[in-house]
Amino acid sequence: MAKRNIVITGGAGFIGSHVVRLFVNKYPEYNIINLDKLTYAGNLANLKDIEDKPNYKFVKMDICDFDAFHKLMQQEQIDGIIHLAAESHVDRSIKDPFTFARTNVMGTLSLLQAAKLYWESLPEGYEGKRFYHISTDEVYGALTMNHPEGIEPPFKTVASSEGHKAYGDDFFYETTKYNPHSPYSASKASSDHFVRAYHDTYGMPTIVTNCSNNYGPYQFPEKLIPLFINNIRNRKPLPVYGKGENVRDWLYVEDHARAIDLIFHEGEVAETYNIGGFNEWKNIDLIKVMIKTVDRILGNPEGASLDLITYVTDRLGHDARYAIDSTKLQKELGWEPSLQFEEGIEKTVRWYLDNQEWMDNITSGEYEKYYEDMYKYNG
């Protein structure tokens, strides 16, 4: 396989760190540059196992710094960009929409323009180049829950050994119209449009993927699954929005990383691919599964932590249901989830319980001291 110079933005974050690790280990002939601003959700401790690999480099940089990124493109001769850097927590976007617009919209535009200028300056132009933008299913808005008892999905499900049901007969497809409802999803929708516009206007070789909720190791503990695992361990309340009836489609993060690898190398330019776990769960049902799993592993009596559930006022603009149909990705590139949901939750719970130091360093703030500015790019 030919040598490549690839930038992965947001590579110190949850999904990004899994993608960086996969590429560094799978493609020793590639030069992988992990570019991250190291905001609160970026943690280089996520990548301690590969930080000394000869084909790995970390660069601390804000994706909104156009001049710095353009210079990096030139000096490192970048031919591929996998763009995961984003502000991603809906609750934070409701309180601070400006930060989400800056990072998710202007940051993406900065990367696009820098890539355009550099690649167009080369004799071969865009040949062999690729700008891959990772987005979210939230840009599509909300789905109905017209079959609350569940229906059989119109696809083969591998997500649950119990053949978990869908909660409606409509799904997000690649052709679904955008209808974002939160500042976060609106910012991601805007960035998606800019990526596609750069293909349509300038001919840049772009790809966009929209994924469902990810779970697994190294997720920042403001998100539901790691937060609740940690709260159960420490006997803290489990705050549930509304009645916990909102439905999400869950995807194990390593399966997502495999999909990104496959799409980056084999996906069609200018195409969109939806990546989902075929795995819908009501929040309250998911929480009860986590309680059961954590209590069992910790040796607590079954149901001992159910009293930690605390119902709180629902989130503003809380979408009722997300569910992705990944049939296109399955049929065209042969990808499907590798884990049944019970397996993924078991692995996830055990990882957080076995890595309590990692979790404690985050909750205490110690992780922010890790390496500090020693990797700042000075090119």
C-alpha positions as CSV (number, residue, x, y, z in Angstrom):
1,M,0.0,0.0,0.0
2,A,1.3,3.4,-1.0
3,K,2.6,5.8,1.7
4,R,0.1,8.4,2.8
5,N,0.2,11.5,5.0
6,I,-3.1,11.8,6.8
7,V,-4.3,14.3,9.3
8,I,-7.0,13.1,11.8
9,T,-8.6,16.1,13.5
10,G,-10.0,15.6,17.0
11,G,-7.8,12.6,17.4
12,A,-7.4,13.0,21.2
13,G,-11.2,12.7,21.7
14,F,-13.4,9.7,22.1
15,I,-14.1,8.5,18.5
16,G,-11.0,10.2,17.1
17,S,-8.6,8.3,19.4
18,H,-10.0,5.0,18.3
19,V,-9.6,6.0,14.6
20,V,-6.0,7.2,15.2
21,R,-5.1,4.0,17.0
22,L,-6.6,1.9,14.2
23,F,-4.8,3.7,11.4
24,V,-1.4,3.9,13.3
25,N,-1.5,0.1,14.0
26,K,-3.0,-1.0,10.7
27,Y,-1.0,1.2,8.3
28,P,2.6,1.4,9.5
29,E,3.6,2.9,6.1
30,Y,1.3,5.9,6.6
31,N,2.3,9.0,8.5
32,I,-0.6,9.8,10.9
33,I,-0.9,13.2,12.3
34,N,-3.3,13.6,15.2
35,L,-4.4,17.3,15.3
36,D,-6.3,18.4,18.4
37,K,-6.8,21.6,20.3
38,L,-7.0,19.7,23.6
39,T,-10.2,21.3,24.8
40,Y,-11.9,19.7,27.8
41,A,-12.8,16.6,25.9
42,G,-9.4,16.0,24.4
43,N,-7.1,13.6,26.4
44,L,-3.8,12.4,25.2
45,A,-3.9,9.7,27.8
46,N,-6.3,8.0,25.4
47,L,-3.4,7.2,23.1
48,K,-0.5,6.4,25.5
49,D,-0.2,3.0,23.9
50,I,0.8,4.4,20.5
51,E,2.5,7.7,21.4
52,D,5.9,6.3,20.6
53,K,5.1,4.7,17.3
54,P,7.3,6.0,14.5
55,N,4.4,6.7,12.1
56,Y,2.5,8.8,14.7
57,K,2.7,12.5,15.5
58,F,0.6,14.8,17.7
59,V,0.1,18.5,16.8
60,K,-1.7,20.8,19.1
61,M,-3.7,23.2,17.0
62,D,-7.1,24.9,16.7
63,I,-8.8,24.0,13.5
64,C,-10.0,27.6,13.2
65,D,-6.4,28.7,12.8
66,F,-6.4,28.8,9.0
67,D,-2.8,30.0,8.5
68,A,-1.3,27.4,10.9
69,F,-3.3,24.5,9.3
70,H,-2.4,25.7,5.7
71,K,1.3,25.7,6.8
72,L,0.9,22.2,8.2
73,M,-0.6,20.9,5.0
74,Q,2.4,22.2,3.0
75,Q,5.1,21.0,5.4
76,E,3.7,17.6,6.0
77,Q,2.4,17.2,2.4
78,I,-1.0,16.1,3.5
79,D,-3.0,14.1,1.0
80,G,-5.9,12.9,3.3
81,I,-8.0,14.6,6.0
82,I,-10.3,12.7,8.3
83,H,-12.2,15.4,10.2
84,L,-13.7,14.5,13.5
85,A,-12.9,17.6,15.6
86,A,-16.1,19.1,16.9
87,E,-18.0,20.4,19.9
88,S,-20.5,17.6,20.4
89,H,-22.5,17.9,23.6
90,V,-26.1,19.0,23.0
91,D,-26.5,20.4,26.5
92,R,-23.4,22.6,26.1
93,S,-24.7,23.9,22.7
94,I,-27.9,25.1,24.3
95,K,-25.9,27.1,26.8
96,D,-23.2,28.3,24.5
97,P,-24.2,28.2,20.8
98,F,-21.4,30.6,19.7
99,T,-18.7,28.1,20.5
100,F,-20.4,25.4,18.5
101,A,-20.8,27.7,15.5
102,R,-17.1,28.7,15.7
103,T,-15.6,25.2,16.0
104,N,-18.0,23.2,13.9
105,V,-18.8,25.6,11.1
106,M,-15.9,28.0,10.9
107,G,-13.4,25.3,11.9
108,T,-14.6,23.0,9.1
109,L,-14.5,25.9,6.6
110,S,-10.9,26.7,7.6
111,L,-9.8,23.1,6.9
112,L,-11.6,23.0,3.6
113,Q,-10.1,26.2,2.4
114,A,-6.6,25.3,3.5
115,A,-6.9,21.9,1.8
116,K,-8.3,23.5,-1.4
117,L,-5.4,26.0,-1.7
118,Y,-2.7,23.4,-1.0
119,W,-4.1,20.7,-3.2
120,E,-4.8,23.0,-6.1
121,S,-1.2,24.2,-6.0
122,L,0.1,20.7,-6.7
123,P,0.8,19.5,-10.2
124,E,-1.5,16.6,-9.8
125,G,-4.2,18.7,-8.2
126,Y,-6.9,16.7,-6.3
127,E,-5.8,13.4,-7.7
128,G,-5.3,10.9,-4.8
129,K,-6.6,13.3,-2.2
130,R,-9.6,12.9,0.1
131,F,-11.4,15.1,2.6
132,Y,-13.6,12.9,4.8
133,H,-16.0,14.7,7.2
134,I,-17.7,12.8,10.1
135,S,-21.1,14.1,11.1
136,T,-24.1,13.0,13.1
137,D,-27.6,11.6,12.7
138,E,-28.9,14.6,14.6
139,V,-28.8,16.7,11.5
140,Y,-31.9,14.8,10.3
141,G,-34.1,15.9,13.2
142,A,-36.4,13.5,14.9
143,L,-38.3,10.3,13.9
144,T,-41.8,9.3,14.9
145,M,-42.5,6.6,17.5
146,N,-45.6,5.3,15.8
147,H,-45.2,1.7,16.9
148,P,-44.3,2.0,20.6
149,E,-44.5,-1.8,21.1
150,G,-41.8,-2.2,18.4
151,I,-41.7,-3.6,14.9
152,E,-39.3,-5.8,13.1
153,P,-36.6,-3.6,11.4
154,P,-36.6,-3.9,7.5
155,F,-33.0,-5.1,7.7
156,K,-31.1,-8.0,9.2
157,T,-30.1,-6.9,12.7
158,V,-27.0,-8.2,14.4
159,A,-27.1,-5.7,17.3
160,S,-28.9,-7.8,19.9
161,S,-29.1,-11.4,20.6
162,E,-32.8,-10.8,21.5
163,G,-33.5,-9.3,18.1
164,H,-34.2,-5.9,19.6
165,K,-37.1,-4.1,18.0
166,A,-37.3,-0.8,16.2
167,Y,-39.6,1.9,17.7
168,G,-41.1,3.1,14.4
169,D,-41.2,2.2,10.8
170,D,-39.3,5.2,9.5
171,F,-35.5,5.6,9.6
172,F,-32.8,8.1,8.6
173,Y,-31.5,7.5,5.1
174,E,-28.8,9.2,3.2
175,T,-31.6,11.0,1.3
176,T,-33.4,12.2,4.4
177,K,-33.9,16.0,4.5
178,Y,-32.0,17.9,7.1
179,N,-34.1,19.3,10.0
180,P,-31.8,20.0,12.9
181,H,-33.4,21.0,16.2
182,S,-30.5,21.9,18.5
183,P,-27.6,24.4,18.1
184,Y,-25.3,21.4,18.0
185,S,-27.1,19.7,15.2
186,A,-27.6,23.0,13.3
187,S,-23.8,23.6,13.5
188,K,-23.1,20.1,12.2
189,A,-25.7,20.5,9.4
190,S,-24.0,23.7,8.3
191,S,-20.6,22.1,8.2
192,D,-22.0,19.2,6.2
193,H,-23.3,21.6,3.6
194,F,-19.9,23.4,3.4
195,V,-18.2,20.1,2.7
196,R,-20.6,19.2,-0.1
197,A,-20.4,22.7,-1.5
198,Y,-16.6,22.4,-1.8
199,H,-17.1,19.3,-3.9
200,D,-19.8,20.9,-6.1
201,T,-18.0,24.2,-6.5
202,Y,-14.3,23.3,-6.6
203,G,-14.3,19.6,-7.3
204,M,-12.7,18.7,-4.0
205,P,-12.9,14.9,-3.4
206,T,-15.1,14.9,-0.3
207,I,-17.1,12.3,1.6
208,V,-19.6,12.8,4.5
209,T,-20.8,10.2,6.9
210,N,-23.6,10.5,9.5
211,C,-23.4,8.2,12.5
212,S,-25.6,7.3,15.4
213,N,-24.7,7.5,19.1
214,N,-21.3,5.9,19.9
215,Y,-20.4,4.1,23.1
216,G,-17.3,2.3,24.3
217,P,-13.9,3.0,26.0
218,Y,-12.4,6.5,26.4
219,Q,-15.7,8.5,26.1
220,F,-15.7,11.7,28.1
221,P,-17.9,11.2,31.2
222,E,-20.4,13.9,30.4
223,K,-22.0,11.5,28.1
224,L,-24.7,9.1,29.3
225,I,-23.1,5.7,29.4
226,P,-19.7,6.6,31.1
227,L,-21.4,9.1,33.4
228,F,-23.9,6.6,34.6
229,I,-21.4,3.8,35.0
230,N,-19.3,6.1,37.2
231,N,-22.3,7.3,39.1
232,I,-23.5,3.7,39.8
233,R,-20.0,2.9,41.0
234,N,-20.0,5.9,43.4
235,R,-23.6,5.6,44.4
236,K,-24.6,9.0,42.8
237,P,-27.9,9.9,41.3
238,L,-28.7,8.9,37.7
239,P,-30.5,11.9,36.2
240,V,-33.0,10.9,33.5
241,Y,-34.6,13.5,31.2
242,G,-38.4,13.4,31.3
243,K,-39.7,9.9,31.5
244,G,-36.6,8.3,29.8
245,E,-38.8,7.5,26.7
246,N,-36.5,9.0,24.1
247,V,-34.9,6.5,21.8
248,R,-31.4,6.4,20.4
249,D,-29.6,4.1,18.0
250,W,-26.3,2.9,19.6
251,L,-23.0,2.0,17.8
252,Y,-19.9,0.5,19.4
253,V,-17.1,2.9,18.8
254,E,-14.6,0.3,17.3
255,D,-17.2,-0.7,14.8
256,H,-17.5,3.0,13.8
257,A,-13.7,3.2,13.5
258,R,-13.7,0.2,11.2
259,A,-16.4,1.9,9.1
260,I,-14.4,5.1,8.8
261,D,-11.3,3.1,7.7
262,L,-13.4,1.3,5.0
263,I,-15.1,4.4,3.8
264,F,-11.9,6.5,3.6
265,H,-10.2,3.9,1.4
266,E,-13.1,2.5,-0.6
267,G,-16.0,5.0,-0.4
268,E,-17.1,6.9,-3.5
269,V,-16.2,10.6,-3.7
270,A,-19.2,12.9,-3.1
271,E,-21.2,10.2,-1.5
272,T,-22.9,10.2,1.9
273,Y,-22.9,7.0,4.1
274,N,-25.0,6.5,7.2
275,I,-23.4,4.5,10.0
276,G,-25.7,3.0,12.6
277,G,-25.8,0.1,15.0
278,F,-29.3,-1.2,14.1
279,N,-29.7,-0.9,17.8
280,E,-32.5,1.2,19.2
281,W,-33.0,1.6,22.9
282,K,-35.2,3.8,25.1
283,N,-33.0,5.7,27.5
284,I,-34.6,4.2,30.5
285,D,-34.2,0.7,29.2
286,L,-30.6,1.3,28.4
287,I,-30.0,2.7,31.9
288,K,-31.6,-0.4,33.5
289,V,-29.3,-2.6,31.4
290,M,-26.3,-0.6,32.7
291,I,-27.5,-0.9,36.3
292,K,-27.9,-4.6,36.0
293,T,-24.5,-5.1,34.4
294,V,-22.6,-2.8,36.8
295,D,-24.2,-4.3,39.9
296,R,-23.4,-7.8,38.7
297,I,-19.8,-7.0,38.0
298,L,-19.4,-5.2,41.3
299,G,-21.1,-8.0,43.2
300,N,-24.0,-5.9,44.3
301,P,-27.5,-7.5,44.7
302,E,-29.5,-7.4,41.5
303,G,-31.4,-4.1,41.3
304,A,-29.4,-2.5,44.1
305,S,-28.8,0.7,42.1
306,L,-32.3,1.2,40.7
307,D,-33.0,3.6,43.5
308,L,-30.4,6.0,42.0
309,I,-32.6,6.8,39.0
310,T,-33.8,10.4,39.3
311,Y,-36.2,11.9,36.8
312,V,-35.4,15.5,35.9
313,T,-36.9,18.2,33.7
314,D,-36.7,17.2,30.0
315,R,-34.0,18.9,27.8
316,L,-35.1,21.8,25.6
317,G,-35.9,20.5,22.1
318,H,-35.2,16.9,23.0
319,D,-35.8,14.8,19.9
320,A,-37.9,11.7,20.5
321,R,-36.2,9.1,18.4
322,Y,-33.1,8.6,16.1
323,A,-32.6,5.5,14.0
324,I,-30.2,5.0,11.1
325,D,-30.6,2.7,8.2
326,S,-27.0,1.6,7.2
327,T,-28.2,-0.6,4.3
328,K,-26.2,1.4,1.7
329,L,-23.0,0.9,3.7
330,Q,-23.7,-2.8,4.1
331,K,-24.5,-3.4,0.5
332,E,-21.9,-1.2,-1.2
333,L,-18.9,-1.7,1.1
334,G,-19.8,-4.8,3.1
335,W,-19.7,-3.3,6.6
336,E,-21.9,-4.3,9.5
337,P,-21.7,-4.1,13.3
338,S,-19.5,-6.8,14.8
339,L,-20.9,-6.9,18.3
340,Q,-24.3,-7.7,19.7
341,F,-25.3,-4.9,22.1
342,E,-25.0,-7.1,25.2
343,E,-21.4,-7.8,24.3
344,G,-20.6,-4.2,23.7
345,I,-22.2,-3.0,26.9
346,E,-20.3,-5.8,28.9
347,K,-17.0,-4.7,27.3
348,T,-17.7,-1.1,27.9
349,V,-18.7,-1.5,31.6
350,R,-15.7,-3.7,32.3
351,W,-13.4,-1.2,30.7
352,Y,-14.6,1.7,32.8
353,L,-14.5,-0.3,36.0
354,D,-11.0,-1.7,35.2
355,N,-9.7,1.8,34.3
356,Q,-10.9,3.8,37.3
357,E,-7.7,5.8,37.3
358,W,-8.5,7.1,33.8
359,M,-11.9,8.1,35.0
360,D,-10.8,9.6,38.2
361,N,-8.1,11.7,36.4
362,I,-10.9,13.2,34.3
363,T,-13.4,13.9,37.1
364,S,-10.6,15.5,39.1
365,G,-9.2,17.5,36.2
366,E,-5.8,15.9,36.4
367,Y,-6.0,14.7,32.8
368,E,-5.7,18.4,31.6
369,K,-2.1,18.5,32.8
370,Y,-1.1,15.6,30.6
371,Y,1.8,16.8,28.4
372,E,0.3,20.4,28.6
373,D,1.8,22.3,25.6
374,M,4.9,20.2,25.0
375,Y,3.6,19.0,21.6
376,K,2.6,22.4,20.3
377,Y,3.3,22.7,16.6
378,N,6.1,25.1,16.0
379,G,6.6,24.6,12.2
